[in-house]
Amino acid sequence: MKASLIVLLLSVAPVLGIAQPEPGQPLDQVALKEFQQQLFQDHVYIWVGSKVAESLLTHRVGPVMPGSDVAGARISGTVTIAFEITKDGKARHAMAVSGPKLLRPTVLAAVKQWTFKPYVLNGEPTTIATSISLTVSNF
């Protein structure tokens, strides 16, 4: 039953508000599948949209652009990160699922430092899954 629930959740997830990549920026199917498997292992069956997750955000760290590789390349774009928000408000198992490959590590490192108010369901803090898209540009 749990397997069918996760398949159902992931098949309707785009309708529920998963952050979508920029046009022409496909989802990284390998990372997405790995994230889905992690959700199943962690028994996380609740997906919330990025607006809900952003409303729970209490501490945000911005991406810090690295020196040589990215600066010389003049890369900008939107990176989508899928992650869990734990019962104690930490970002866990964050994975970049779309966006320019050179920007993914920078955005991923920032999101891993974010903290959130716990998501409460039926009076209990609950671990949830979400995705957020961040647009980054180096000048």
One Martini backbone bead per residue (centre of mass of N, CA, C, O) as a GRO file, in nm:
protein
  139
    1MET     BB    1   0.057   0.063  -0.021
    2LYS     BB    2   0.294   0.261   0.000
    3ALA     BB    3   0.383   0.238  -0.293
    4SER     BB    4   0.116   0.346  -0.418
    5LEU     BB    5   0.122   0.619  -0.274
    6ILE     BB    6   0.389   0.727  -0.395
    7VAL     BB    7   0.306   0.704  -0.689
    8LEU     BB    8   0.067   0.890  -0.669
    9LEU     BB    9   0.213   1.137  -0.561
   10LEU     BB   10   0.422   1.158  -0.806
   11SER     BB   11   0.203   1.179  -1.037
   12VAL     BB   12   0.061   1.453  -0.897
   13ALA     BB   13   0.278   1.667  -0.822
   14PRO     BB   14   0.256   1.880  -1.051
   15VAL     BB   15  -0.033   1.968  -0.959
   16LEU     BB   16   0.066   2.050  -0.649
   17GLY     BB   17   0.342   2.247  -0.702
   18ILE     BB   18   0.590   2.185  -0.834
   19ALA     BB   19   0.866   2.306  -0.921
   20GLN     BB   20   0.944   2.442  -1.223
   21PRO     BB   21   1.125   2.462  -1.478
   22GLU     BB   22   1.250   2.611  -1.714
   23PRO     BB   23   1.226   2.654  -2.020
   24GLY     BB   24   1.437   2.398  -2.146
   25GLN     BB   25   1.457   2.270  -1.841
   26PRO     BB   26   1.505   1.975  -1.746
   27LEU     BB   27   1.457   1.718  -1.561
   28ASP     BB   28   1.638   1.521  -1.341
   29GLN     BB   29   1.570   1.193  -1.340
   30VAL     BB   30   1.779   1.077  -1.145
   31ALA     BB   31   1.736   1.271  -0.905
   32LEU     BB   32   1.431   1.228  -0.880
   33LYS     BB   33   1.441   0.924  -0.820
   34GLU     BB   34   1.621   0.945  -0.570
   35PHE     BB   35   1.423   1.120  -0.411
   36GLN     BB   36   1.184   0.926  -0.413
   37GLN     BB   37   1.332   0.698  -0.261
   38GLN     BB   38   1.383   0.865  -0.004
   39LEU     BB   39   1.091   0.913   0.072
   40PHE     BB   40   1.019   0.618   0.107
   41GLN     BB   41   1.232   0.553   0.330
   42ASP     BB   42   1.112   0.803   0.519
   43HIS     BB   43   0.797   0.822   0.504
   44VAL     BB   44   0.717   1.047   0.281
   45TYR     BB   45   0.369   1.172   0.184
   46ILE     BB   46   0.411   1.491   0.190
   47TRP     BB   47   0.330   1.755  -0.033
   48VAL     BB   48   0.446   2.085  -0.080
   49GLY     BB   49   0.447   2.381  -0.186
   50SER     BB   50   0.653   2.650  -0.220
   51LYS     BB   51   0.475   2.855  -0.068
   52VAL     BB   52   0.454   2.699   0.194
   53ALA     BB   53   0.755   2.672   0.250
   54GLU     BB   54   0.816   2.980   0.252
   55SER     BB   55   0.625   3.035   0.503
   56LEU     BB   56   0.830   2.854   0.697
   57LEU     BB   57   1.064   3.036   0.674
   58THR     BB   58   1.341   3.150   0.901
   59HIS     BB   59   1.620   3.069   0.734
   60ARG     BB   60   1.821   3.235   0.489
   61VAL     BB   61   2.054   3.135   0.238
   62GLY     BB   62   2.254   3.250   0.005
   63PRO     BB   63   2.414   3.220  -0.271
   64VAL     BB   64   2.761   3.155  -0.336
   65MET     BB   65   2.977   3.252  -0.557
   66PRO     BB   66   3.220   3.129  -0.715
   67GLY     BB   67   3.498   3.207  -0.863
   68SER     BB   68   3.618   3.080  -1.142
   69ASP     BB   69   3.419   2.894  -1.302
   70VAL     BB   70   3.156   3.077  -1.303
   71ALA     BB   71   3.254   3.367  -1.353
   72GLY     BB   72   3.373   3.310  -1.641
   73ALA     BB   73   3.091   3.193  -1.765
   74ARG     BB   74   2.829   3.353  -1.716
   75ILE     BB   75   2.603   3.219  -1.528
   76SER     BB   76   2.245   3.167  -1.550
   77GLY     BB   77   1.957   3.067  -1.344
   78THR     BB   78   1.740   2.797  -1.262
   79VAL     BB   79   1.711   2.620  -0.953
   80THR     BB   80   1.594   2.302  -0.851
   81ILE     BB   81   1.494   2.201  -0.520
   82ALA     BB   82   1.468   1.901  -0.348
   83PHE     BB   83   1.305   1.844  -0.019
   84GLU     BB   84   1.311   1.810   0.322
   85ILE     BB   85   1.106   1.878   0.609
   86THR     BB   86   1.144   1.849   0.922
   87LYS     BB   87   1.015   1.844   1.239
   88ASP     BB   88   1.266   2.064   1.310
   89GLY     BB   89   1.322   2.243   1.026
   90LYS     BB   90   1.503   2.084   0.832
   91ALA     BB   91   1.706   2.035   0.562
   92ARG     BB   92   1.665   1.729   0.373
   93HIS     BB   93   1.775   1.570   0.103
   94ALA     BB   94   1.899   1.757  -0.102
   95MET     BB   95   1.816   1.814  -0.460
   96ALA     BB   96   1.902   1.865  -0.780
   97VAL     BB   97   1.656   1.873  -1.066
   98SER     BB   98   1.747   2.160  -1.191
   99GLY     BB   99   1.969   2.322  -1.399
  100PRO     BB  100   2.262   2.448  -1.399
  101LYS     BB  101   2.535   2.264  -1.316
  102LEU     BB  102   2.720   2.500  -1.195
  103LEU     BB  103   2.484   2.599  -0.980
  104ARG     BB  104   2.390   2.366  -0.799
  105PRO     BB  105   2.596   2.358  -0.556
  106THR     BB  106   2.535   2.645  -0.451
  107VAL     BB  107   2.230   2.613  -0.396
  108LEU     BB  108   2.243   2.359  -0.225
  109ALA     BB  109   2.416   2.477   0.007
  110ALA     BB  110   2.208   2.688   0.091
  111VAL     BB  111   1.952   2.510   0.150
  112LYS     BB  112   2.090   2.331   0.376
  113GLN     BB  113   2.075   2.601   0.579
  114TRP     BB  114   1.791   2.601   0.615
  115THR     BB  115   1.499   2.707   0.804
  116PHE     BB  116   1.195   2.590   0.973
  117LYS     BB  117   0.890   2.558   1.040
  118PRO     BB  118   0.695   2.335   1.138
  119TYR     BB  119   0.481   2.103   1.013
  120VAL     BB  120   0.135   2.089   1.089
  121LEU     BB  121  -0.051   1.781   1.164
  122ASN     BB  122  -0.280   1.720   1.382
  123GLY     BB  123  -0.073   1.866   1.603
  124GLU     BB  124   0.183   1.753   1.438
  125PRO     BB  125   0.485   1.720   1.350
  126THR     BB  126   0.592   1.702   0.996
  127THR     BB  127   0.726   1.545   0.739
  128ILE     BB  128   0.822   1.698   0.429
  129ALA     BB  129   0.783   1.785   0.085
  130THR     BB  130   0.974   1.980  -0.162
  131SER     BB  131   1.011   2.270  -0.386
  132ILE     BB  132   1.264   2.504  -0.508
  133SER     BB  133   1.319   2.803  -0.693
  134LEU     BB  134   1.632   2.954  -0.803
  135THR     BB  135   1.763   3.258  -0.904
  136VAL     BB  136   2.080   3.293  -1.075
  137SER     BB  137   2.345   3.547  -1.093
  138ASN     BB  138   2.636   3.648  -1.252
  139PHE     BB  139   2.826   3.951  -1.307
   0.00000   0.00000   0.00000
